Amino acid sequence: RRHDRAMKHLIIAANLGYDNSLKLLRTFHAEGIVSKEDLASALRGHQAAVDATKSPQGEAAEVYRNGSLLKGEGAWLRVNK
């Protein structure tokens, strides 16, 4: 199939945490181009990549940027101890 190579690249990108590739894979799954197993694998890989990039400092910075320190006070305190 012509789509196989493109799908492999989208799966690789999703496994690296690229959000747009995951959106495309979902679209192609709905059209029957990507299998349920490939989509599930890409979702797990994407989540693992996103989780690997998170840190308490990054979460505290996001809370600070959003202007809601009260909601994230625990994360802010962990970073500044």
DSSP file (Angstrom, degrees, kcal/mol; ACC not computed):
  #  RESIDUE AA STRUCTURE BP1 BP2  ACC     N-H-->O    O-->H-N    N-H-->O    O-->H-N    TCO  KAPPA ALPHA  PHI   PSI    X-CA   Y-CA   Z-CA
    1    1 A R              0   0    0      0, 0.0     3,-0.5     0, 0.0     4,-0.4   0.000 360.0 360.0 360.0 148.1    0.0    0.0    0.0
    2    2 A R     >  +     0   0    0      1,-0.2     4,-0.6     2,-0.1     3,-0.3   0.779 360.0  56.9 -70.9 -27.4    1.1    3.5   -0.7
    3    3 A H  H  > S+     0   0    0      1,-0.2     4,-2.8     2,-0.1     5,-0.2   0.685  84.1  83.4 -80.2 -17.7    0.0    4.7    2.8
    4    4 A D  H  > S+     0   0    0     -3,-0.5     4,-2.2     1,-0.2    -1,-0.2   0.898  91.5  46.1 -56.6 -46.1    2.1    2.2    4.7
    5    5 A R  H  > S+     0   0    0     -4,-0.4     4,-1.8    -3,-0.3    -1,-0.2   0.917 114.1  48.0 -65.6 -42.9    5.3    4.3    4.6
    6    6 A A  H  X S+     0   0    0     -4,-0.6     4,-2.2     1,-0.2    -1,-0.2   0.899 111.0  51.5 -63.9 -40.5    3.5    7.5    5.6
    7    7 A M  H  X S+     0   0    0     -4,-2.8     4,-2.5     1,-0.2    -1,-0.2   0.891 106.6  54.2 -64.7 -38.8    1.7    5.7    8.4
    8    8 A K  H  X S+     0   0    0     -4,-2.2     4,-2.3    -5,-0.2    -1,-0.2   0.910 109.6  47.7 -61.5 -40.9    5.0    4.4    9.7
    9    9 A H  H  X S+     0   0    0     -4,-1.8     4,-2.4     2,-0.2    -1,-0.2   0.883 111.2  50.5 -67.6 -37.8    6.4    7.9    9.8
   10   10 A L  H  X S+     0   0    0     -4,-2.2     4,-2.5     2,-0.2    -2,-0.2   0.893 110.2  50.3 -65.8 -38.3    3.3    9.2   11.6
   11   11 A I  H  X S+     0   0    0     -4,-2.5     4,-2.3     2,-0.2    -2,-0.2   0.911 110.4  49.7 -65.8 -41.9    3.6    6.4   14.2
   12   12 A I  H  X S+     0   0    0     -4,-2.3     4,-0.9     2,-0.2    -2,-0.2   0.932 112.3  47.7 -60.6 -45.6    7.3    7.3   14.8
   13   13 A A  H ><>S+     0   0    0     -4,-2.4     5,-2.3     1,-0.2     3,-0.6   0.898 111.0  50.8 -63.6 -40.7    6.4   11.0   15.2
   14   14 A A  H ><5S+     0   0    0     -4,-2.5     3,-1.7     1,-0.2    -1,-0.2   0.896 106.2  55.6 -63.3 -39.1    3.5   10.1   17.6
   15   15 A N  H 3<5S+     0   0    0     -4,-2.3    -1,-0.2     1,-0.3    -2,-0.2   0.707 104.7  54.3 -66.8 -18.7    5.9    8.0   19.6
   16   16 A L  T <<5S-     0   0    0     -4,-0.9    -1,-0.3    -3,-0.6    -2,-0.2   0.413 127.3-100.3 -92.8   0.5    8.2   11.0   20.0
   17   17 A G  T < 5 +     0   0    0     -3,-1.7     2,-0.7     1,-0.3    -3,-0.2   0.574  67.2 154.0  96.8  10.9    5.3   13.1   21.3
   18   18 A Y     >< -     0   0    0     -5,-2.3     4,-1.1     1,-0.2     3,-0.3  -0.647  28.9-160.4 -79.3 114.1    4.2   15.0   18.2
   19   19 A D  H  > S+     0   0    0     -2,-0.7     4,-2.0     1,-0.2     3,-0.2   0.867  83.5  57.2 -64.8 -41.2    0.5   15.9   18.7
   20   20 A N  H  > S+     0   0    0      1,-0.2     4,-2.2     2,-0.2    -1,-0.2   0.851 103.4  53.8 -64.4 -34.0   -0.4   16.6   15.1
   21   21 A S  H  > S+     0   0    0     -3,-0.3     4,-2.4     1,-0.2    -1,-0.2   0.882 107.2  52.1 -67.1 -35.7    0.8   13.1   13.9
   22   22 A L  H  X S+     0   0    0     -4,-1.1     4,-2.1     2,-0.2    -2,-0.2   0.900 108.2  51.1 -65.6 -40.0   -1.5   11.6   16.5
   23   23 A K  H  X S+     0   0    0     -4,-2.0     4,-2.0     2,-0.2    -2,-0.2   0.913 110.9  48.6 -62.1 -42.8   -4.4   13.6   15.2
   24   24 A L  H  X S+     0   0    0     -4,-2.2     4,-2.9     1,-0.2     5,-0.2   0.905 108.8  53.1 -64.7 -40.8   -3.7   12.4   11.7
   25   25 A L  H  X S+     0   0    0     -4,-2.4     4,-2.1     1,-0.2    -1,-0.2   0.892 108.2  50.7 -61.8 -38.7   -3.5    8.8   12.8
   26   26 A R  H  X S+     0   0    0     -4,-2.1     4,-2.1     2,-0.2    -1,-0.2   0.910 111.2  48.6 -64.0 -41.3   -6.9    9.2   14.5
   27   27 A T  H  X S+     0   0    0     -4,-2.0     4,-1.3     1,-0.2    -2,-0.2   0.935 112.8  47.1 -62.9 -46.2   -8.3   10.6   11.2
   28   28 A F  H  <>S+     0   0    0     -4,-2.9     5,-2.8     1,-0.2     6,-1.0   0.814 109.0  55.3 -68.3 -29.6   -6.8    7.8    9.2
   29   29 A H  H ><5S+     0   0    0     -4,-2.1     3,-1.3     4,-0.2    -1,-0.2   0.917 105.5  51.9 -65.9 -42.3   -8.1    5.2   11.6
   30   30 A A  H 3<5S+     0   0    0     -4,-2.1    -2,-0.2     1,-0.3    -1,-0.2   0.818 110.0  49.9 -62.9 -29.6  -11.6    6.6   11.1
   31   31 A E  T 3<5S-     0   0    0     -4,-1.3    -1,-0.3    -5,-0.1    -2,-0.2   0.472 119.3-112.2 -87.5  -2.5  -11.1    6.2    7.4
   32   32 A G  T < 5S+     0   0    0     -3,-1.3    -3,-0.2    -4,-0.3    -2,-0.1   0.614  88.9 111.5  85.1  13.0   -9.9    2.6    7.8
   33   33 A I  S   <S+     0   0    0     -5,-2.8     2,-0.4    -6,-0.1    -4,-0.2   0.832  72.9  49.5 -86.9 -35.1   -6.3    3.3    6.7
   34   34 A V  S    S-     0   0    0     -6,-1.0    -2,-0.2    -9,-0.2    -1,-0.1  -0.886  87.5-123.8-108.3 135.2   -4.7    2.7   10.2
   35   35 A S     >  -     0   0    0     -2,-0.4     4,-2.2     1,-0.1     5,-0.2  -0.296  20.1-116.3 -73.7 160.7   -5.5   -0.4   12.2
   36   36 A K  H  > S+     0   0    0      1,-0.2     4,-2.4     2,-0.2     5,-0.2   0.875 116.7  52.8 -62.1 -38.6   -6.8   -0.3   15.7
   37   37 A E  H  > S+     0   0    0      2,-0.2     4,-2.4     1,-0.2    -1,-0.2   0.908 108.8  48.6 -66.1 -42.6   -3.7   -2.0   17.0
   38   38 A D  H  > S+     0   0    0      2,-0.2     4,-2.3     1,-0.2    -2,-0.2   0.900 112.8  48.2 -64.9 -40.0   -1.4    0.6   15.3
   39   39 A L  H  X S+     0   0    0     -4,-2.2     4,-2.5     2,-0.2    -2,-0.2   0.923 111.5  49.6 -65.5 -43.7   -3.4    3.5   16.7
   40   40 A A  H  X S+     0   0    0     -4,-2.4     4,-2.2     1,-0.2    -2,-0.2   0.906 111.4  49.3 -62.4 -41.4   -3.4    2.0   20.2
   41   41 A S  H  X S+     0   0    0     -4,-2.4     4,-2.4     1,-0.2    -1,-0.2   0.908 111.5  48.9 -63.8 -42.1    0.4    1.5   20.0
   42   42 A A  H  X S+     0   0    0     -4,-2.3     4,-2.6     2,-0.2    -2,-0.2   0.884 109.7  52.4 -65.6 -38.4    0.9    5.1   18.8
   43   43 A L  H  X S+     0   0    0     -4,-2.5     4,-2.4     2,-0.2    -2,-0.2   0.916 111.0  46.7 -63.1 -43.5   -1.3    6.4   21.7
   44   44 A R  H  X S+     0   0    0     -4,-2.2     4,-2.2     2,-0.2    -2,-0.2   0.917 114.2  47.6 -65.0 -42.8    0.7    4.5   24.3
   45   45 A G  H  X S+     0   0    0     -4,-2.4     4,-2.1     2,-0.2    -2,-0.2   0.894 111.8  50.0 -65.0 -40.3    4.0    5.7   22.8
   46   46 A H  H  X S+     0   0    0     -4,-2.6     4,-2.5     2,-0.2    -2,-0.2   0.925 110.9  49.0 -63.4 -45.5    2.8    9.3   22.6
   47   47 A Q  H  X S+     0   0    0     -4,-2.4     4,-2.7     1,-0.2    -2,-0.2   0.896 110.4  51.2 -63.5 -39.6    1.6    9.2   26.2
   48   48 A A  H  X S+     0   0    0     -4,-2.2     4,-2.0     2,-0.2    -1,-0.2   0.900 110.9  48.5 -63.5 -40.3    5.0    7.7   27.3
   49   49 A A  H  X S+     0   0    0     -4,-2.1     4,-0.9     2,-0.2    -2,-0.2   0.909 113.0  47.2 -66.3 -41.9    6.8   10.5   25.5
   50   50 A V  H >X S+     0   0    0     -4,-2.5     3,-0.7     1,-0.2     4,-0.5   0.922 112.6  49.4 -65.6 -43.8    4.7   13.2   27.0
   51   51 A D  H >< S+     0   0    0     -4,-2.7     3,-1.0     1,-0.2    -1,-0.2   0.863 106.0  57.4 -63.2 -35.5    5.0   11.7   30.5
   52   52 A A  H 3< S+     0   0    0     -4,-2.0    -1,-0.2     1,-0.2    -2,-0.2   0.750 105.0  51.5 -67.9 -23.4    8.8   11.5   30.1
   53   53 A T  H << S+     0   0    0     -4,-0.9    -1,-0.2    -3,-0.7     2,-0.2   0.539  90.8  97.9 -92.0  -6.3    9.0   15.3   29.4
   54   54 A K    <<  +     0   0    0     -3,-1.0     3,-0.1    -4,-0.5    -3,-0.0  -0.561  44.8 167.2 -83.9 146.5    7.0   16.3   32.5
   55   55 A S     >  -     0   0    0     -2,-0.2     4,-2.5     1,-0.1     5,-0.2  -0.965  48.5-109.2-147.6 160.1    8.7   17.4   35.7
   56   56 A P  H  > S+     0   0    0      0, 0.0     4,-2.2     0, 0.0    23,-0.2   0.880 120.7  52.2 -59.5 -36.5    7.5   19.1   38.9
   57   57 A Q  H  > S+     0   0    0      2,-0.2     4,-2.2     1,-0.2     5,-0.1   0.914 110.0  47.8 -66.0 -41.8    9.4   22.2   37.8
   58   58 A G  H  > S+     0   0    0      2,-0.2     4,-2.1     1,-0.2    -1,-0.2   0.893 111.8  49.5 -66.3 -39.8    7.7   22.2   34.4
   59   59 A E  H  X S+     0   0    0     -4,-2.5     4,-2.2     2,-0.2    -1,-0.2   0.900 111.1  49.7 -65.8 -40.0    4.3   21.7   35.9
   60   60 A A  H  X S+     0   0    0     -4,-2.2     4,-2.4    -5,-0.2    -2,-0.2   0.891 110.0  51.3 -65.3 -38.9    4.8   24.5   38.4
   61   61 A A  H  X S+     0   0    0     -4,-2.2     4,-2.7     2,-0.2    -1,-0.2   0.890 109.1  50.7 -65.2 -38.3    5.9   26.8   35.6
   62   62 A E  H  X S+     0   0    0     -4,-2.1     4,-2.1     2,-0.2    -2,-0.2   0.913 110.3  49.0 -65.1 -42.1    2.8   25.9   33.6
   63   63 A V  H  X>S+     0   0    0     -4,-2.2     5,-1.8     2,-0.2     4,-0.5   0.923 112.3  49.0 -61.3 -43.7    0.6   26.7   36.6
   64   64 A Y  H ><5S+     0   0    0     -4,-2.4     3,-1.1     1,-0.2    -2,-0.2   0.914 110.1  50.6 -62.8 -43.9    2.4   30.0   37.1
   65   65 A R  H 3<5S+     0   0    0     -4,-2.7    -1,-0.2     1,-0.3    -2,-0.2   0.864 108.2  53.0 -62.1 -35.8    2.0   30.9   33.4
   66   66 A N  H 3<5S-     0   0    0     -4,-2.1    -1,-0.3    -5,-0.2    -2,-0.2   0.574 110.7-125.1 -78.3  -7.6   -1.7   30.2   33.6
   67   67 A G  T <<5S+     0   0    0     -3,-1.1     2,-0.4    -4,-0.5     3,-0.2   0.700  75.9 117.2  76.1  19.6   -2.0   32.5   36.6
   68   68 A S     >< +     0   0    0     -5,-1.8     4,-1.3     1,-0.2     3,-0.2  -0.555  21.9 153.1-119.9  68.4   -3.5   30.0   38.9
   69   69 A L  T  4 S+     0   0    0     -2,-0.4     7,-0.2     1,-0.2    -1,-0.2   0.827  70.7  60.0 -64.8 -32.7   -1.0   29.6   41.7
   70   70 A L  T >4 S+     0   0    0      1,-0.2     3,-1.0     2,-0.2     4,-0.2   0.908 104.1  49.7 -64.6 -40.1   -3.7   28.6   44.2
   71   71 A K  T 34 S+     0   0    0      1,-0.2     3,-0.3    -3,-0.2    -1,-0.2   0.879 121.6  34.0 -65.0 -37.7   -4.7   25.6   42.2
   72   72 A G  T 3X S+     0   0    0     -4,-1.3     4,-2.3     1,-0.2     3,-0.3   0.034  78.6 124.0-106.8  26.2   -1.1   24.4   41.8
   73   73 A E  H <> S+     0   0    0     -3,-1.0     4,-2.5     1,-0.2     5,-0.2   0.858  72.2  55.0 -58.6 -37.8    0.2   25.5   45.2
   74   74 A G  H  > S+     0   0    0     -3,-0.3     4,-2.1    -4,-0.2    -1,-0.2   0.922 109.7  45.7 -62.3 -44.1    1.4   22.1   46.1
   75   75 A A  H  > S+     0   0    0     -3,-0.3     4,-1.8     1,-0.2    -1,-0.2   0.898 112.3  52.1 -65.0 -39.6    3.5   21.8   42.9
   76   76 A W  H  X S+     0   0    0     -4,-2.3     4,-1.6     1,-0.2    -2,-0.2   0.904 110.2  48.3 -64.0 -40.9    4.9   25.3   43.5
   77   77 A L  H  < S+     0   0    0     -4,-2.5     4,-0.4     1,-0.2    -1,-0.2   0.876 107.7  54.6 -68.3 -37.3    5.9   24.4   47.0
   78   78 A R  H >< S+     0   0    0     -4,-2.1     3,-0.7     1,-0.2    -1,-0.2   0.892 110.0  47.6 -62.5 -38.6    7.6   21.2   46.0
   79   79 A V  H 3< S+     0   0    0     -4,-1.8    -1,-0.2     1,-0.2    -2,-0.2   0.865 114.9  44.6 -70.4 -36.7    9.8   23.1   43.5
   80   80 A N  T 3<        0   0    0     -4,-1.6    -1,-0.2     1,-0.2    -2,-0.2   0.279 360.0 360.0 -97.4  11.4   10.8   25.8   45.9
   81   81 A K    <         0   0    0     -3,-0.7    -1,-0.2    -4,-0.4    -2,-0.1   0.495 360.0 360.0 -74.6 360.0   11.6   23.7   49.0
